[in-house]
Each structure stands twice: as C-alpha cells, then as structure tokens.
Amino acid sequence: MNKLDEVINQLKKLSNGEVMNVALPNNTLLDSYEKDIDFSFPVEYRKLLKEAGNILYGTIELLLVTKDKQYPCELSIVLNEAREQGLPKDWLTICEDNGSYYCLTSDGKVRYWTLDGYSNDSWNDLADWVEQVWINGN
C-alpha cells in the first residue's frame, strides 16, 4: 500500500462515513471533465477524486467533479474564478480555502495560492497535503 492509499484510508476512518450527497466520479466522467477544462488530471488526483472526492471531514473539502456542474464548489467553476484572478494556467485548483486555493502544479506538488499571488506553502505531493492539511490541520 502506498502513502496515498494510506492517507485515503485514514481519511475514510476519521470521517466516520460522513460524505456529501454527491456520487464519486468514475473514469468516464473524469475523462470528459478533463476535456471540458483542458487539463489532464494526474493519476494520484484521479485516485483521490474517485475514492475520497465526497468525504466530509473537518473544514477541508475537495472541489467536486460532477456531470451537471451545478455546485458552487464545482472544480470547473472554481478553476475559472481562480484563473480570472490570476492563477497560473498550469495550476489546478483542488480545494478552496476562504478565497485562496490549494492547487496541483505540473511537477506534482501542491501549492497554496492567494489573491495577492504566490505563497511559499507547498507540499511534496497529494498524499503529504491530505495528511498535513486535511487530516492533521483539522
């Protein structure tokens, strides 16, 4: 079991089964979504979305990937808003935090981005971010 699997399992246990009333995305939906937003999801992010994309735990929630794209916390909506505010085109929003964003970068790291620009806050990968921010930050 790799680190991402471990933190997903830990997150599931900690959430006690609390989830949003939204279906987890499958590969077909993720493939279609990638075309719509013109961004390829890294393998680890696809895994996180498919296994933990609707988990409710603490104050952190992943942005939703749904067929209808009707939720305010929908990835495509938030991504467009962030890009309008200056988010680099090669960064992908994964979580909104009071008008700032946790984003995946092209090198697989997670970076924190604020309206006033870049922050030095970063994590080596999704597993580190889930563990340090989502699990331990709550």
N, CA, C and O of each residue as an XYZ file, in Angstrom:
552
protein
N       0.851     -1.180      0.000
C       0.000      0.000      0.000
C       0.898      1.246      0.000
O       1.808      1.364      0.820
N       0.632      2.162     -0.920
C       1.441      3.381     -0.972
C       0.882      4.442     -0.022
O      -0.167      4.252      0.594
N       1.591      5.549      0.083
C       1.204      6.584      1.048
C      -0.162      7.183      0.738
O      -0.931      7.464      1.657
N      -0.479      7.383     -0.541
C      -1.785      7.938     -0.878
C      -2.898      6.997     -0.427
O      -3.896      7.449      0.136
N      -2.742      5.703     -0.665
C      -3.731      4.725     -0.189
C      -3.891      4.810      1.326
O      -5.008      4.763      1.843
N      -2.767      4.935      2.034
C      -2.809      5.006      3.497
C      -3.575      6.231      3.986
O      -4.401      6.124      4.892
N      -3.304      7.403      3.386
C      -3.994      8.605      3.877
C      -5.459      8.616      3.463
O      -6.297      9.153      4.188
N      -5.787      8.033      2.306
C      -7.204      7.917      1.918
C      -7.932      7.031      2.915
O      -9.029      7.373      3.357
N      -7.343      5.902      3.274
C      -7.966      5.009      4.259
C      -8.102      5.697      5.610
O      -9.125      5.548      6.278
N      -7.090      6.445      6.019
C      -7.150      7.171      7.283
C      -8.263      8.216      7.243
O      -9.016      8.368      8.206
N      -8.362      8.927      6.138
C      -9.405      9.942      5.972
C     -10.794      9.320      6.046
O     -11.693      9.879      6.675
N     -10.974      8.177      5.414
C     -12.267      7.488      5.454
C     -12.630      7.099      6.882
O     -13.782      7.247      7.290
N     -11.660      6.606      7.642
C     -11.922      6.224      9.032
C     -12.279      7.445      9.876
O     -13.235      7.416     10.651
N     -11.506      8.513      9.718
C     -11.734      9.720     10.511
C     -13.078     10.373     10.219
O     -13.686     10.971     11.107
N     -13.542     10.262      8.986
C     -14.806     10.904      8.604
C     -16.023     10.144      9.112
O     -17.139     10.660      9.060
N     -15.824      8.933      9.598
C     -16.931      8.113     10.113
C     -18.056      7.962      9.097
O     -19.230      7.914      9.467
N     -17.703      7.889      7.836
C     -18.703      7.683      6.798
C     -19.444      8.934      6.375
O     -20.372      8.851      5.571
N     -19.058     10.099      6.896
C     -19.713     11.359      6.514
C     -19.282     11.743      5.098
O     -18.099     11.950      4.828
N     -20.261     11.831      4.206
C     -19.980     12.219      2.826
C     -21.051     13.182      2.334
O     -22.162     13.224      2.863
N     -20.697     13.957      1.307
C     -21.681     14.806      0.643
C     -22.582     13.909     -0.188
O     -22.174     12.821     -0.596
N     -23.772     14.347     -0.433
C     -24.722     13.576     -1.234
C     -24.420     13.774     -2.725
O     -25.260     14.237     -3.496
N     -23.203     13.408     -3.094
C     -22.725     13.538     -4.470
C     -21.985     12.252     -4.817
O     -21.159     11.776     -4.038
N     -22.278     11.699     -5.970
C     -21.622     10.467     -6.384
C     -20.150     10.727     -6.675
O     -19.781     11.787     -7.180
N     -19.318      9.749     -6.351
C     -17.908      9.836     -6.698
C     -17.755      9.721     -8.214
O     -18.494      8.971     -8.851
N     -16.815     10.446     -8.792
C     -16.643     10.373    -10.251
C     -16.003      9.055    -10.672
O     -15.257      8.443     -9.908
N     -16.305      8.624    -11.900
C     -15.658      7.454    -12.480
C     -14.722      7.921    -13.593
O     -14.647      9.113    -13.887
N     -14.012      6.981    -14.208
C     -13.045      7.348    -15.250
C     -13.698      8.056    -16.428
O     -13.113      8.982    -16.989
N     -14.897      7.637    -16.811
C     -15.585      8.260    -17.937
C     -15.862      9.732    -17.652
O     -15.610     10.588    -18.500
N     -16.377     10.026    -16.468
C     -16.648     11.405    -16.093
C     -15.351     12.206    -16.015
O     -15.295     13.340    -16.491
N     -14.320     11.631    -15.423
C     -13.046     12.343    -15.304
C     -12.443     12.635    -16.676
O     -11.900     13.717    -16.896
N     -12.536     11.681    -17.596
C     -12.030     11.898    -18.959
C     -12.763     13.050    -19.632
O     -12.141     13.913    -20.251
N     -14.083     13.059    -19.511
C     -14.904     14.117    -20.098
C     -14.595     15.469    -19.454
O     -14.506     16.487    -20.140
N     -14.436     15.466    -18.155
C     -14.168     16.693    -17.401
C     -12.825     17.292    -17.818
O     -12.696     18.506    -17.973
N     -11.836     16.426    -17.996
C     -10.520     16.902    -18.424
C     -10.616     17.653    -19.749
O      -9.979     18.692    -19.924
N     -11.396     17.140    -20.662
C     -11.575     17.812    -21.956
C     -12.251     19.162    -21.771
O     -11.870     20.145    -22.408
N     -13.256     19.213    -20.896
C     -14.002     20.456    -20.663
C     -13.130     21.562    -20.078
O     -13.274     22.729    -20.441
N     -12.225     21.194    -19.172
C     -11.395     22.225    -18.530
C     -10.017     22.329    -19.170
O      -9.216     23.173    -18.767
N      -9.726     21.493    -20.154
C      -8.448     21.497    -20.863
C      -7.271     21.319    -19.901
O      -6.311     22.089    -19.905
N      -7.385     20.269    -19.072
C      -6.341     19.968    -18.101
C      -6.367     18.466    -17.830
O      -7.435     17.906    -17.583
N      -5.224     17.813    -17.873
C      -5.145     16.379    -17.579
C      -4.885     16.172    -16.095
O      -3.941     16.728    -15.534
N      -5.726     15.371    -15.472
C      -5.560     15.075    -14.055
C      -4.428     14.073    -13.852
O      -4.380     13.058    -14.547
N      -3.519     14.335    -12.920
C      -2.510     13.332    -12.578
C      -3.181     12.074    -12.017
O      -4.285     12.142    -11.476
N      -2.517     10.943    -12.148
C      -3.049      9.652    -11.699
C      -3.451      9.711    -10.223
O      -4.514      9.214     -9.853
N      -2.616     10.308     -9.387
C      -2.894     10.373     -7.950
C      -4.157     11.188     -7.660
O      -4.942     10.836     -6.780
N      -4.343     12.269     -8.401
C      -5.530     13.095     -8.188
C      -6.792     12.357     -8.621
O      -7.825     12.439     -7.957
N      -6.704     11.642     -9.728
C      -7.852     10.840    -10.174
C      -8.239      9.838     -9.088
O      -9.418      9.655     -8.788
N      -7.239      9.197     -8.510
C      -7.477      8.211     -7.452
C      -8.143      8.874     -6.248
O      -9.106      8.340     -5.696
N      -7.632     10.033     -5.842
C      -8.203     10.742     -4.698
C      -9.650     11.136     -4.968
O     -10.509     10.972     -4.102
N      -9.925     11.653     -6.159
C     -11.297     12.024     -6.505
C     -12.231     10.823     -6.497
O     -13.341     10.903     -5.970
N     -11.790      9.705     -7.079
C     -12.645      8.519     -7.196
C     -12.898      7.840     -5.857
O     -13.917      7.171     -5.685
N     -11.975      8.007     -4.897
C     -12.124      7.308     -3.619
C     -12.510      8.210     -2.449
O     -13.070      7.735     -1.460
N     -12.216      9.508     -2.553
C     -12.460     10.395     -1.411
C     -13.027     11.749     -1.824
O     -13.032     12.685     -1.023
N     -13.498     11.865     -3.042
C     -13.951     13.143     -3.568
C     -15.202     13.712     -2.931
O     -15.541     14.871     -3.172
N     -15.897     12.923     -2.124
C     -17.116     13.430     -1.478
C     -17.064     13.325      0.050
O     -18.092     13.453      0.716
N     -15.885     13.096      0.595
C     -15.743     12.941      2.044
C     -15.884     14.284      2.750
O     -15.347     15.301      2.310
N     -16.612     14.260      3.842
C     -16.733     15.423      4.725
C     -15.909     15.146      5.977
O     -16.206     14.237      6.752
N     -14.876     15.946      6.152
C     -14.068     15.832      7.362
C     -13.437     17.180      7.648
O     -12.702     17.716      6.818
N     -13.718     17.725      8.808
C     -13.143     18.997      9.202
C     -13.599     20.132      8.304
O     -14.743     20.164      7.851
N     -12.693     21.058      8.053
C     -13.042     22.244      7.278
C     -12.563     22.171      5.830
O     -12.780     23.108      5.062
N     -11.919     21.074      5.448
C     -11.385     20.910      4.100
C     -12.302     19.997      3.291
O     -12.755     18.960      3.777
N     -12.566     20.400      2.056
C     -13.314     19.552      1.124
C     -12.657     19.690     -0.244
O     -12.274     20.786     -0.653
N     -12.534     18.583     -0.933
C     -12.061     18.659     -2.311
C     -13.122     19.339     -3.161
O     -14.315     19.226     -2.881
N     -12.689     20.039     -4.192
C     -13.649     20.581     -5.145
C     -14.327     19.417     -5.848
O     -13.699     18.392     -6.112
N     -15.597     19.575     -6.148
C     -16.385     18.488     -6.727
C     -16.197     18.378     -8.231
O     -15.997     19.374     -8.926
N     -16.264     17.162     -8.708
C     -16.269     16.865    -10.141
C     -17.559     16.104    -10.405
O     -17.673     14.922    -10.081
N     -18.539     16.803    -11.003
C     -19.839     16.189    -11.252
C     -20.229     16.370    -12.716
O     -19.700     17.229    -13.420
N     -21.155     15.548    -13.143
C     -21.617     15.606    -14.531
C     -22.358     16.917    -14.816
O     -22.167     17.528    -15.868
N     -23.201     17.340    -13.877
C     -24.057     18.513    -14.096
C     -23.363     19.846    -13.821
O     -23.816     20.888    -14.294
N     -22.278     19.820    -13.066
C     -21.511     21.037    -12.745
C     -22.407     22.144    -12.185
O     -22.358     23.289    -12.635
N     -23.225     21.778    -11.195
C     -24.189     22.742    -10.667
C     -23.883     23.222     -9.249
O     -24.642     24.018     -8.695
N     -22.800     22.758     -8.661
C     -22.484     23.121     -7.278
C     -21.517     24.300     -7.225
O     -20.641     24.408     -8.083
N     -21.655     25.187     -6.236
C     -20.721     26.316     -6.108
C     -19.271     25.853     -5.898
O     -18.329     26.549     -6.275
N     -19.110     24.680     -5.299
C     -17.766     24.155     -5.050
C     -17.343     23.177     -6.148
O     -16.552     22.265     -5.910
N     -17.875     23.377     -7.338
C     -17.542     22.565     -8.510
C     -16.157     22.978     -9.022
O     -15.863     24.168     -9.133
N     -15.323     22.009     -9.327
C     -13.961     22.278     -9.782
C     -13.916     23.238    -10.963
O     -13.137     24.191    -10.942
N     -14.719     23.018    -11.979
C     -14.647     23.864    -13.180
C     -15.009     25.310    -12.871
O     -14.395     26.225    -13.420
N     -15.983     25.534    -12.011
C     -16.410     26.885    -11.652
C     -15.308     27.594    -10.866
O     -14.950     28.732    -11.169
N     -14.781     26.914     -9.864
C     -13.744     27.499     -9.022
C     -12.463     27.726     -9.824
O     -11.788     28.739     -9.642
N     -12.130     26.795    -10.704
C     -10.940     26.942    -11.537
C     -11.046     28.185    -12.423
O     -10.088     28.949    -12.542
N     -12.199     28.382    -13.037
C     -12.400     29.575    -13.870
C     -12.269     30.857    -13.053
O     -11.634     31.817    -13.490
N     -12.873     30.867    -11.865
C     -12.784     32.046    -10.996
C     -11.332     32.327    -10.614
O     -10.887     33.474    -10.648
N     -10.602     31.282    -10.251
C      -9.205     31.451     -9.836
C      -8.347     31.940    -11.000
O      -7.474     32.789    -10.819
N      -8.594     31.408    -12.186
C      -7.822     31.853    -13.350
C      -8.113     33.316    -13.674
O      -7.217     34.056    -14.079
N      -9.356     33.727    -13.497
C      -9.697     35.138    -13.709
C      -8.967     36.038    -12.714
O      -8.709     37.207    -13.004
N      -8.638     35.501    -11.557
C      -7.936     36.262    -10.522
C      -6.418     36.189    -10.688
O      -5.682     36.833     -9.940
N      -5.942     35.403    -11.671
C      -4.515     35.349    -11.939
C      -3.817     34.038    -11.654
O      -2.592     33.961    -11.746
N      -4.565     33.006    -11.311
C      -3.948     31.699    -11.075
C      -3.210     31.249    -12.331
O      -3.762     31.344    -13.427
N      -1.976     30.761    -12.201
C      -1.258     30.278    -13.382
C      -2.052     29.200    -14.125
O      -2.701     28.358    -13.504
N      -1.995     29.235    -15.451
C      -2.768     28.317    -16.295
C      -2.396     26.850    -16.085
O      -3.217     25.966    -16.329
N      -1.165     26.581    -15.634
C      -0.746     25.196    -15.453
C      -0.934     24.704    -14.020
O      -0.403     23.658    -13.644
N      -1.692     25.460    -13.218
C      -2.049     25.041    -11.868
C      -3.519     24.631    -11.858
O      -4.348     25.240    -12.533
N      -3.830     23.594    -11.087
C      -5.195     23.077    -10.990
C      -5.701     23.225     -9.561
O      -5.120     22.671     -8.628
N      -6.781     23.972     -9.396
C      -7.375     24.120     -8.069
C      -7.939     22.769     -7.623
O      -8.609     22.081     -8.393
N      -7.661     22.399     -6.370
C      -8.230     21.154     -5.841
C      -9.095     21.424     -4.610
O      -9.926     20.597     -4.233
N      -8.891     22.601     -3.980
C      -9.617     22.931     -2.763
C      -9.613     24.442     -2.599
O      -8.581     25.090     -2.771
N     -10.775     25.001     -2.265
C     -10.859     26.429     -1.986
C     -10.815     26.637     -0.480
O     -11.387     25.860      0.284
N     -10.128     27.695     -0.063
C      -9.984     27.993      1.355
C     -10.146     29.490      1.568
O      -9.169     30.236      1.503
N     -11.378     29.935      1.823
C     -11.666     31.356      2.075
C     -11.107     32.273      0.990
O     -10.454     33.271      1.294
N     -11.357     31.943     -0.256
C     -10.913     32.785     -1.364
C      -9.495     32.521     -1.826
O      -9.038     33.135     -2.791
N      -8.797     31.634     -1.168
C      -7.475     31.180     -1.597
C      -7.619     29.730     -2.034
O      -8.667     29.117     -1.835
N      -6.569     29.187     -2.627
C      -6.705     27.864     -3.232
C      -5.500     26.968     -2.982
O      -4.355     27.421     -2.984
N      -5.781     25.697     -2.768
C      -4.753     24.675     -2.816
C      -4.775     24.161     -4.253
O      -5.836     23.851     -4.796
N      -3.599     24.076     -4.860
C      -3.510     23.749     -6.283
C      -2.447     22.692     -6.549
O      -1.408     22.645     -5.891
N      -2.735     21.851     -7.527
C      -1.737     20.920     -8.040
C      -0.926     21.644     -9.104
O      -1.482     22.350     -9.945
N       0.382     21.467     -9.066
C       1.243     22.066    -10.080
C       1.729     20.975    -11.026
O       1.561     19.786    -10.756
N       2.322     21.383    -12.117
C       2.735     20.430    -13.143
C       3.806     19.457    -12.650
O       3.988     18.393    -13.243
N       4.509     19.803    -11.585
C       5.533     18.892    -11.055
C       4.994     17.960     -9.970
O       5.764     17.248     -9.326
N       3.655     17.960     -9.764
C       3.029     17.042     -8.816
C       2.948     17.562     -7.393
O       2.423     16.879     -6.513
N       3.460     18.760     -7.157
C       3.382     19.335     -5.816
C       2.027     20.008     -5.614
O       1.305     20.287     -6.571
N       1.704     20.257     -4.367
C       0.511     21.034     -4.038
C       1.010     22.361     -3.499
O       1.855     22.403     -2.605
N       0.479     23.451     -4.051
C       0.874     24.794     -3.646
C      -0.354     25.556     -3.181
O      -1.470     25.304     -3.637
N      -0.135     26.480     -2.277
C      -1.200     27.357     -1.791
C      -1.104     28.659     -2.572
O      -0.025     29.240     -2.678
N      -2.217     29.119     -3.118
C      -2.244     30.347     -3.909
C      -3.279     31.288     -3.331
O      -4.404     30.887     -3.032
N      -2.893     32.534     -3.177
C      -3.794     33.544     -2.640
C      -4.011     34.641     -3.676
O      -3.275     34.733     -4.658
N      -5.017     35.462     -3.453
C      -5.320     36.562     -4.363
C      -4.139     37.504     -4.568
O      -3.970     38.073     -5.646
N      -3.329     37.663     -3.535
C      -2.177     38.553     -3.670
C      -0.978     37.841     -4.284
O       0.132     38.374     -4.292
N      -1.206     36.642     -4.794
C      -0.143     35.937     -5.514
C       0.279     34.656     -4.847
O      -0.493     34.016     -4.133
N       1.503     34.299     -5.092
C       2.045     33.029     -4.626
C       2.329     33.050     -3.141
O       2.620     34.093     -2.555
N       2.239     31.892     -2.555
C       2.603     31.686     -1.166
C       3.751     30.687     -1.163
O       3.916     29.928     -2.118
N       4.529     30.681     -0.119
C       5.616     29.709     -0.020
C       5.131     28.360      0.484
O       5.908     27.405      0.513
N       3.868     28.256      0.883
C       3.336     26.997      1.397
C       3.236     25.984      0.271
O       2.587     26.232     -0.745
N       3.885     24.834      0.459
C       3.801     23.777     -0.543
C       3.995     22.423      0.125
O       4.529     22.318      1.229
N       3.548     21.404     -0.574
C       3.646     20.029     -0.116
C       4.198     19.203     -1.268
O       3.918     19.488     -2.432
N       4.978     18.186     -0.949
C       5.660     17.396     -1.978
C       4.724     16.706     -2.943
O       5.042     16.544     -4.121
N       3.552     16.293     -2.438
C       2.597     15.574     -3.284
C       1.225     15.575     -2.614
O       1.054     16.104     -1.516
N       0.264     14.981     -3.289
C      -1.104     14.941     -2.757
C      -1.184     14.221     -1.415
O      -1.899     14.661     -0.514
N      -0.461     13.129     -1.280
C      -0.510     12.372     -0.026
C      -0.048     13.233      1.143
O      -0.669     13.217      2.206
N       1.035     13.985      0.958
C       1.508     14.873      2.026
C       0.462     15.940      2.341
O       0.219     16.250      3.507
N      -0.159     16.503      1.295
C      -1.176     17.531      1.510
C      -2.377     16.968      2.277
O      -2.848     17.586      3.231
N      -2.870     15.802      1.863
C      -4.012     15.191      2.549
C      -3.674     14.969      4.020
O      -4.468     15.283      4.907
N      -2.497     14.430      4.263
C      -2.102     14.133      5.635
C      -1.890     15.406      6.467
O      -2.424     15.520      7.570
N      -1.120     16.353      5.944
C      -0.731     17.520      6.732
C      -1.821     18.589      6.827
O      -1.976     19.222      7.871
N      -2.572     18.792      5.750
C      -3.577     19.857      5.748
C      -4.964     19.327      6.087
O      -5.623     19.836      6.994
N      -5.410     18.303      5.355
C      -6.785     17.823      5.541
C      -6.928     17.036      6.841
O      -7.874     17.263      7.595
N      -6.024     16.137      7.106
C      -6.154     15.282      8.294
C      -5.623     15.989      9.543
O      -6.358     16.168     10.514
N      -4.352     16.392      9.520
C      -3.732     16.963     10.716
C      -4.111     18.428     10.942
O      -3.973     18.935     12.055
N      -4.581     19.101      9.912
C      -4.964     20.511     10.058
C      -6.336     20.708     10.655
O      -6.715     21.836     10.968
N      -7.089     19.636     10.819
C      -8.453     19.746     11.345
C      -8.517     19.383     12.816
O      -9.591     19.423     13.415
